[in-house]
Amino acid sequence: MSLCALPQSDQIRLQRIAEHLSTLGPRAVCEALAEALAYGDLDRLEAYRILSPGMLAVTGGDAFPPRAMVVPPADLHDDNDDQQHGLMDGREVA
Protein backbone atom coordinates (compact mmCIF):
# COMPACT_ATOMS: atom_id res chain seq x y z
CA MET A 1 0.00 0.00 0.00
CA SER A 2 1.30 3.44 -0.84
CA LEU A 3 0.69 6.67 1.02
CA CYS A 4 -1.67 7.74 -1.78
CA ALA A 5 -3.89 4.72 -1.11
CA LEU A 6 -4.77 6.04 2.34
CA PRO A 7 -7.60 8.49 3.00
CA GLN A 8 -6.29 12.07 2.97
CA SER A 9 -6.77 12.55 6.72
CA ASP A 10 -4.68 9.42 7.38
CA GLN A 11 -2.03 10.62 4.90
CA ILE A 12 -1.62 13.89 6.76
CA ARG A 13 -1.60 12.14 10.13
CA LEU A 14 1.04 9.65 8.95
CA GLN A 15 3.16 12.47 7.51
CA ARG A 16 3.17 14.34 10.82
CA ILE A 17 4.07 11.15 12.70
CA ALA A 18 6.92 10.45 10.23
CA GLU A 19 8.25 14.01 10.51
CA HIS A 20 8.43 13.72 14.28
CA LEU A 21 9.66 10.14 14.28
CA SER A 22 12.56 10.98 11.96
CA THR A 23 13.86 13.45 14.54
CA LEU A 24 14.04 10.72 17.18
CA GLY A 25 16.73 8.68 15.45
CA PRO A 26 17.11 5.19 13.97
CA ARG A 27 16.09 3.26 17.09
CA ALA A 28 12.70 4.97 17.31
CA VAL A 29 12.17 4.54 13.56
CA CYS A 30 13.03 0.85 13.88
CA GLU A 31 10.63 0.36 16.79
CA ALA A 32 7.81 2.12 14.91
CA LEU A 33 8.44 0.05 11.78
CA ALA A 34 8.45 -3.14 13.87
CA GLU A 35 5.07 -2.21 15.31
CA ALA A 36 3.70 -1.35 11.84
CA LEU A 37 5.00 -4.66 10.47
CA ALA A 38 3.39 -6.76 13.16
CA TYR A 39 0.69 -7.46 10.59
CA GLY A 40 2.55 -6.36 7.47
CA ASP A 41 5.22 -7.40 5.00
CA LEU A 42 8.96 -6.91 5.68
CA ASP A 43 9.88 -7.52 2.01
CA ARG A 44 8.02 -4.38 0.97
CA LEU A 45 10.02 -2.28 3.41
CA GLU A 46 13.25 -3.89 2.28
CA ALA A 47 12.73 -2.24 -1.13
CA TYR A 48 13.38 1.16 0.49
CA ARG A 49 16.98 0.15 1.22
CA ILE A 50 17.94 0.81 -2.41
CA LEU A 51 17.16 4.52 -1.97
CA SER A 52 19.84 7.00 -0.99
CA PRO A 53 19.31 10.38 0.67
CA GLY A 54 20.86 12.03 -2.40
CA MET A 55 18.41 10.32 -4.76
CA LEU A 56 15.47 11.50 -2.71
CA ALA A 57 16.82 15.05 -2.38
CA VAL A 58 17.24 15.38 -6.16
CA THR A 59 13.72 14.15 -6.87
CA GLY A 60 12.03 15.98 -4.01
CA GLY A 61 11.19 12.70 -2.32
CA ASP A 62 12.90 13.73 0.92
CA ALA A 63 10.08 15.97 2.12
CA PHE A 64 6.31 16.03 2.19
CA PRO A 65 4.43 18.54 0.05
CA PRO A 66 3.75 21.90 1.73
CA ARG A 67 0.92 21.88 4.22
CA ALA A 68 -2.36 23.16 2.89
CA MET A 69 -3.42 26.48 4.30
CA VAL A 70 -7.00 27.48 4.95
CA VAL A 71 -7.78 30.70 3.13
CA PRO A 72 -10.97 32.58 4.01
CA PRO A 73 -13.52 33.20 1.25
CA ALA A 74 -13.04 36.37 -0.78
CA ASP A 75 -16.01 38.15 0.85
CA LEU A 76 -14.28 38.13 4.26
CA HIS A 77 -11.40 40.39 3.29
CA ASP A 78 -10.58 43.44 1.18
CA ASP A 79 -9.89 42.87 -2.54
CA ASN A 80 -6.56 44.70 -2.13
CA ASP A 81 -5.47 41.98 0.31
CA ASP A 82 -5.85 39.39 -2.47
CA GLN A 83 -3.13 40.99 -4.56
CA GLN A 84 -0.80 41.49 -1.61
CA HIS A 85 -1.16 37.94 -0.26
CA GLY A 86 -1.35 35.99 -3.53
CA LEU A 87 -5.01 35.06 -3.27
CA MET A 88 -7.40 34.40 -6.13
CA ASP A 89 -11.08 33.64 -5.58
CA GLY A 90 -10.42 32.86 -1.91
CA ARG A 91 -7.63 30.41 -2.78
CA GLU A 92 -3.90 30.79 -2.27
CA VAL A 93 -1.90 30.85 -5.48
CA ALA A 94 1.82 30.59 -6.01
VEXBA-339500 format. One record per residue (C-alpha): residue number from 1; residue in three letters; x, y, z. Coordinates in pm, 1 decimal. Example, Ala and Ser with C-alpha at 12.3 -4.5 7.8 and 13.67 -1.06 7.14 Angstrom:
! residues 2
(1, "ALA", (1230.0, -450.0, 780.0))
(2, "SER", (1367.0, -106.0, 714.0))
! end
This chain:
! residues 94
(1, "MET", (0.0, 0.0, 0.0))
(2, "SER", (129.7, 344.0, -83.5))
(3, "LEU", (68.5, 666.9, 102.1))
(4, "CYS", (-167.0, 773.6, -177.9))
(5, "ALA", (-388.8, 471.5, -111.3))
(6, "LEU", (-476.9, 604.0, 234.3))
(7, "PRO", (-760.0, 848.7, 299.7))
(8, "GLN", (-629.5, 1207.1, 297.2))
(9, "SER", (-677.4, 1254.6, 671.8))
(10, "ASP", (-468.5, 942.0, 737.6))
(11, "GLN", (-203.1, 1061.8, 490.3))
(12, "ILE", (-161.8, 1388.7, 675.8))
(13, "ARG", (-159.7, 1214.1, 1012.9))
(14, "LEU", (103.9, 965.5, 895.3))
(15, "GLN", (316.2, 1247.2, 750.7))
(16, "ARG", (317.1, 1433.7, 1082.2))
(17, "ILE", (407.5, 1114.7, 1269.8))
(18, "ALA", (691.7, 1044.5, 1023.2))
(19, "GLU", (825.4, 1400.7, 1050.9))
(20, "HIS", (843.3, 1371.9, 1427.8))
(21, "LEU", (965.6, 1014.2, 1428.4))
(22, "SER", (1255.7, 1097.6, 1196.4))
(23, "THR", (1386.3, 1345.2, 1453.9))
(24, "LEU", (1403.6, 1072.1, 1718.4))
(25, "GLY", (1672.6, 867.9, 1544.9))
(26, "PRO", (1710.7, 519.5, 1397.4))
(27, "ARG", (1609.0, 326.5, 1708.8))
(28, "ALA", (1270.0, 496.6, 1731.3))
(29, "VAL", (1216.6, 454.5, 1355.8))
(30, "CYS", (1302.5, 84.6, 1387.6))
(31, "GLU", (1063.0, 36.0, 1678.6))
(32, "ALA", (781.5, 211.5, 1490.9))
(33, "LEU", (844.0, 4.9, 1178.2))
(34, "ALA", (845.0, -313.8, 1387.2))
(35, "GLU", (506.6, -221.4, 1531.0))
(36, "ALA", (370.4, -135.5, 1184.3))
(37, "LEU", (500.2, -465.5, 1047.2))
(38, "ALA", (339.5, -676.0, 1316.0))
(39, "TYR", (68.6, -746.3, 1058.6))
(40, "GLY", (255.4, -636.2, 746.7))
(41, "ASP", (522.3, -739.5, 499.6))
(42, "LEU", (896.2, -691.1, 568.3))
(43, "ASP", (987.9, -752.0, 201.3))
(44, "ARG", (801.8, -438.3, 96.6))
(45, "LEU", (1001.8, -228.3, 341.4))
(46, "GLU", (1325.4, -389.2, 227.7))
(47, "ALA", (1272.9, -224.2, -112.6))
(48, "TYR", (1337.9, 115.6, 49.1))
(49, "ARG", (1698.0, 14.7, 121.8))
(50, "ILE", (1794.4, 81.0, -240.8))
(51, "LEU", (1715.8, 451.8, -197.4))
(52, "SER", (1983.9, 699.8, -98.7))
(53, "PRO", (1931.1, 1038.5, 67.3))
(54, "GLY", (2085.7, 1203.1, -239.9))
(55, "MET", (1841.0, 1031.7, -475.9))
(56, "LEU", (1547.3, 1150.1, -271.4))
(57, "ALA", (1682.0, 1505.2, -238.0))
(58, "VAL", (1724.5, 1538.2, -615.8))
(59, "THR", (1372.1, 1415.1, -687.3))
(60, "GLY", (1203.4, 1598.4, -400.6))
(61, "GLY", (1119.0, 1270.5, -231.6))
(62, "ASP", (1290.1, 1372.9, 91.8))
(63, "ALA", (1007.8, 1597.0, 212.3))
(64, "PHE", (630.5, 1603.0, 219.2))
(65, "PRO", (443.1, 1854.2, 4.9))
(66, "PRO", (374.9, 2189.5, 172.5))
(67, "ARG", (92.3, 2187.9, 422.3))
(68, "ALA", (-235.9, 2316.1, 288.8))
(69, "MET", (-342.4, 2648.3, 430.0))
(70, "VAL", (-700.1, 2748.4, 495.5))
(71, "VAL", (-777.9, 3069.6, 312.7))
(72, "PRO", (-1096.7, 3258.3, 400.6))
(73, "PRO", (-1352.1, 3319.5, 125.3))
(74, "ALA", (-1304.4, 3637.2, -78.1))
(75, "ASP", (-1600.8, 3815.2, 84.8))
(76, "LEU", (-1428.0, 3812.7, 426.3))
(77, "HIS", (-1140.0, 4039.5, 328.6))
(78, "ASP", (-1058.5, 4343.9, 118.4))
(79, "ASP", (-989.0, 4286.8, -253.8))
(80, "ASN", (-655.9, 4469.6, -213.1))
(81, "ASP", (-546.6, 4197.8, 30.6))
(82, "ASP", (-585.3, 3938.8, -246.6))
(83, "GLN", (-312.7, 4099.1, -455.7))
(84, "GLN", (-80.1, 4148.7, -160.7))
(85, "HIS", (-116.1, 3793.8, -26.4))
(86, "GLY", (-134.6, 3598.8, -352.8))
(87, "LEU", (-501.0, 3506.1, -327.5))
(88, "MET", (-740.0, 3439.8, -613.1))
(89, "ASP", (-1107.9, 3364.5, -558.1))
(90, "GLY", (-1042.1, 3285.9, -191.4))
(91, "ARG", (-762.5, 3041.1, -278.2))
(92, "GLU", (-389.5, 3079.0, -227.2))
(93, "VAL", (-189.6, 3084.7, -548.5))
(94, "ALA", (182.3, 3058.7, -601.1))
! end
